Structure formats: C-alpha cells, structure tokens
Amino acid sequence: LVDALWRKNFTPQSLIRLMGPRGLESVSKIIKRRFGNRWSDQDNDLIASYLYHITVAKPSGEYALNSILRPVFGSSSPGVFARQPLIHDFNKITAKKVRVLYGDHDWLRNNTEAAKIAVSNCQGKGDVITIPNSGHHLYLDNPLYFKKALEDIITT
C-alpha cells in the first residue's frame, strides 16, 4: 500500500493536507513526541505552526522525492535509497575537501561504509562524520555536536 501511494506521489505532506485544520494539532503532537521537552510550549507551538504551514502550502519539491528516492519496505532495515546514488559521481568532485555528515539513526539508510568509499574517490581529501544521538535533522537532534562538526569543517 505504501509503495503504491509513493508511486502516485502521495507524500507525508499530502496526509497533513488531507487532515485540514486538524493537521496542525497532529504536527504539534509529532514535534512533541520527536523532540520531547527540548523547547518551551510557546516555542514548540511556533515550530509546529511553521512546519504545518509550509507543509500545507502548494506542493512542489516534495514531488521530486519519488523521482530521486526509492522506498525499501519489508526489509530488516526499511528506509529509502537513491535511485541514482551519488557514490558513482564522487570522483568528479574537485573540491579540496569533502565531508559527509550522517546521524547515527538517520531514516535515510545511513550507510557510512558506502559514504567512506565514495569520499575516498574524491579528487581532494574527504571524510565521513557520524553525529551521535541524531537522525536526519542533525542540527536539531544534536545541535552542539553538529556545531562542533561545522566549526571543524570551517577551521581545517
């Protein structure tokens, strides 16, 4: 069922849109469940309102997900794979340094070994950093570690 919906461009955002005004309450509950008491109730409400309103806006980029990602369900490690992985294009990168950041429990099928192989094919230096205690939104899940990783990128 999920695969069929995915192919028809039914996205998580579509579900929130279908909920109408109740979607805001659902987004707020998701934020509270996902991030706990990290923020005050007022800040949580502001974040939920922001996410709700950008989610229910006219769809655009979300439809690109179907063409760039392939869902994998029913495996021992469900998630999504790139239809055309960048691993094959890393040798074209001419930057002096490439750093790939992953959350240690990212829904995007964290594959640090493949990333390490890809980065090793760059023309410049490269490395892969795993941000502990974080999923896909590294900057929200572990802001201090993420900040340190960015500072290290800038200063090295």
N, C-alpha and C positions, 0 to 999 in steps of 0.2 A: 504494500500500500504506500509506504513512504517513498519507495523508489518511483512508483508511478506518479505520485504527486510531484516529486522532484523534477521528473521529465516534463511535466506540464507547467513548470515554473511556479509551483506553489511553494512559497518560502515561509519561514517563521514569521516574517513581517506580514505576509498575507493573512495568517491566523490572527494576528493582533488587529489588523484592519477589519476582519470579519466580526470581531468582538465589539466593534463600535466603542461607545464611551466606557464600557467595562474593561476595555483593553488597558486603560491607564492603571486601574487597580491591579490587573494581572502583572503589568510591568513592574509596579511598585513592589508587589509580593516577590517577584523573581529577583529584584535588586536586593531586597532584604534577606532572602534566602541565600543568595550567592555571596553577598558581602557582609552579612551579619550586622553588627553594630559599629561598623567602621566609621560611619558618619552620623551626624545628628539627624533627628527625624526631618527637620527642615531641609537639610542638605540632601537627604535621601529623596524627599519629595521633589526637589528641584531636578535632581538627576533623573528620576523616574519620568517627570514631565518632559524633560528634554528628550530622553530616549523614545518616549511614546510619540511625541510629535514628529520626530524625524522618521520614525517607523511607519506612521500612518500617512506620511506625505506621499505624493505621487511616486510610484515605484520607478526606479531607474537602474542604478548599478547592481542592485540585488539580482536582477535577471542575468547578469553576467556569470553568476555563480554556477549556473547549470552548464555553461559552456567551458568553464575553466576547471571545475571540480567534479569528481566522480564519487558518489557516496559508496561506502562499503558497509553493509549491514549484515548481521548474521555471523560475522567472524568473531574470533575471540577478542579482537581489538577494533570495534567499529569506529568509523570516522570518515574522513574524506581524503581522496588522493587527487593530485593534479592530473588532469588529462594529458598535459604535455609538461612533464616535470622540468624544472629549470636545471636540474643536475647536468643535463646534456649541453647546456649553454654557458656554464661557468668558465669554460676555457676562453670564452670571448670577452670576459670582463678584464678591462685593462687598468682598473683602479689599483693603487699601491697597496691597499689593504681592504679586505672584506671580512666583516664579522656578522655571523648569523646568530640571532638570539632566539631561544626557544624557552617556553615554560615547561617545567618538568611534568606537567599533566595537561598539556595543550590538546584540545579536541582535534587539532589538525594533524593527527597521526605523527606525533613527534618521532622523528627518525634522525637522531643526531649522527648515527654512523653514515647514513647516506649524505647528510649535510657535510660531514667532515671530508668525505671523498670528493664531493663537489667543490668545496673550498680549496682542497689541495690541488685542483685542476686550474685554479685562477692563475693569471699571469703574475699577480702580486702575492703578498702574504695574505693568509686568511686563517680564521679560527671560528670555532663554534662555542658559544657560551650557553649553558643551561641555567635559567633563572629559577632558583628553588621556590617551592611553595607558590607556583603560579601556573595559570592556564594560558589561554590565548591572549588575554589582556594583561601582559606583563607589568605595565605601568600602573595598573590598578591593584593587581594581586600582590605585588611585592615592590612598591614604589622605591624603597630605599636601595634595594639591590639593583633594580633597574637603573636608578640614577647613577649608582656607582659604575655600572657597566657602561653607561653612556659617557661618563666622565673619563673612564679609561680609554674609550674609543677616541675621544677628543684630544686627550693629552699624550697618547702614544703614537 
